[in-house]
Amino acid sequence: MQFGIGREPGNWIASEADFLPVWLATQQALAIVSPDTYQNWQKQNIPMKIVYQDPRRIVVARY
């Protein structure tokens, strides 16, 4: 992720508190989250769909 953040730092949102309002306001987005974050978001009914998963990360989409 360091490469992508370095190329477009304005598209990186480091804190969940700053990220969730952006996620909820958009129609199409992708996010890379930890399994723990995914479970927390599920409990909060954050709209998302898994598009990729491995043991360390989950990619979720909103579309």
JOSULQUI-V35978 format. One record per residue. N is the residue number from 0. SS is DSSP state (h for helix, s for strand, l for the rest). Layout:
[[N/SS] [N/SS]]
This chain:
[[0/l] [1/h] [2/h] [3/h] [4/h] [5/h] [6/h] [7/l] [8/h] [9/h] [10/h] [11/l] [12/l] [13/l] [14/l] [15/h] [16/h] [17/h] [18/h] [19/h] [20/h] [21/h] [22/h] [23/h] [24/h] [25/l] [26/l] [27/l] [28/s] [29/s] [30/s] [31/s] [32/s] [33/l] [34/h] [35/h] [36/h] [37/h] [38/h] [39/h] [40/h] [41/h] [42/h] [43/l] [44/l] [45/l] [46/l] [47/l] [48/s] [49/s] [50/s] [51/s] [52/s] [53/l] [54/l] [55/l] [56/l] [57/s] [58/s] [59/s] [60/s] [61/s] [62/l]]
